[in-house]
């Protein structure tokens, strides 16, 4: 079992991308009710492949980097890439 503090960077990553995804979908005209967004959780981390040892050192790697692109369908009728 991974301690919560080991997942903190993952929760932050998920929070940033969930916010971006909701914003991008709303900008495309998708209706995403706030009461539904309130039930989203950034705590999931099954999509992250944790292999090896990771050392989170305070103060390192904190410079701003470009965020990766969201994988959104081109139109609401298209499947996700």
VEXDREN-2710 file (C-alpha; in Angstrom, 1 decimal):
% VEXDREN-2710
k/r/px/py/pz
1/UNK/0.0/0.0/0.0
2/UNK/1.4/3.4/-1.0
3/UNK/1.3/6.1/1.6
4/UNK/-0.8/9.2/0.8
5/UNK/2.3/11.4/0.7
6/UNK/3.7/9.2/-2.0
7/UNK/0.6/9.9/-4.2
8/UNK/0.6/13.7/-3.6
9/UNK/2.3/14.5/-6.9
10/UNK/-0.1/12.2/-8.7
11/UNK/-3.1/13.9/-7.1
12/UNK/-1.7/17.3/-8.1
13/UNK/-1.2/16.1/-11.7
14/UNK/-4.7/14.7/-11.9
15/UNK/-6.2/17.8/-10.5
16/UNK/-4.5/20.0/-13.0
17/UNK/-5.5/17.8/-15.9
18/UNK/-9.1/17.3/-14.7
19/UNK/-9.5/21.1/-14.5
20/UNK/-8.0/21.5/-18.0
21/UNK/-10.2/18.7/-19.5
22/UNK/-13.4/20.2/-18.0
23/UNK/-12.5/23.7/-19.2
24/UNK/-11.7/22.4/-22.8
25/UNK/-14.9/20.4/-23.0
26/UNK/-17.0/23.4/-21.9
27/UNK/-15.2/25.7/-24.4
28/UNK/-16.3/23.2/-27.1
29/UNK/-19.9/23.5/-26.0
30/UNK/-20.2/20.4/-23.9
31/UNK/-22.6/20.7/-21.0
32/UNK/-20.8/19.6/-17.8
33/UNK/-22.9/20.5/-14.8
34/UNK/-21.0/21.8/-11.7
35/UNK/-22.8/19.3/-9.5
36/UNK/-21.3/16.5/-11.6
37/UNK/-17.8/18.0/-11.5
38/UNK/-18.1/18.1/-7.7
39/UNK/-18.1/14.3/-7.7
40/UNK/-14.8/14.0/-9.7
41/UNK/-11.8/12.8/-7.7
42/UNK/-8.1/13.3/-8.5
43/UNK/-7.2/10.4/-6.1
44/UNK/-7.2/7.7/-8.7
45/UNK/-3.8/6.6/-9.9
46/UNK/-4.3/3.3/-11.6
47/UNK/-3.4/5.0/-15.0
48/UNK/0.0/5.8/-13.6
49/UNK/2.6/3.0/-14.0
50/UNK/4.8/3.2/-10.9
51/UNK/7.9/1.1/-11.6
52/UNK/11.1/1.6/-9.9
53/UNK/12.0/3.9/-7.0
54/UNK/11.1/7.5/-7.0
55/UNK/12.6/10.1/-4.7
56/UNK/10.6/13.3/-4.4
57/UNK/13.1/16.0/-3.4
58/UNK/11.7/19.3/-2.3
59/UNK/12.7/22.2/-4.4
60/UNK/13.8/20.1/-7.4
61/UNK/11.9/19.9/-10.7
62/UNK/9.5/22.7/-9.8
63/UNK/10.2/24.9/-12.8
64/UNK/7.2/25.4/-15.0
65/UNK/7.1/23.1/-18.0
66/UNK/4.6/23.0/-20.9
67/UNK/1.7/20.6/-20.1
68/UNK/1.1/17.8/-22.4
69/UNK/-1.9/18.0/-24.8
70/UNK/-5.3/16.7/-23.8
71/UNK/-6.5/13.7/-25.8
72/UNK/-9.9/15.0/-26.7
73/UNK/-12.0/13.7/-29.7
74/UNK/-12.1/16.1/-32.6
75/UNK/-15.9/16.2/-32.3
76/UNK/-18.4/15.0/-29.8
77/UNK/-19.3/12.1/-32.2
78/UNK/-15.8/10.8/-32.6
79/UNK/-14.2/8.3/-30.2
80/UNK/-11.3/9.3/-28.0
81/UNK/-7.9/9.0/-29.6
END
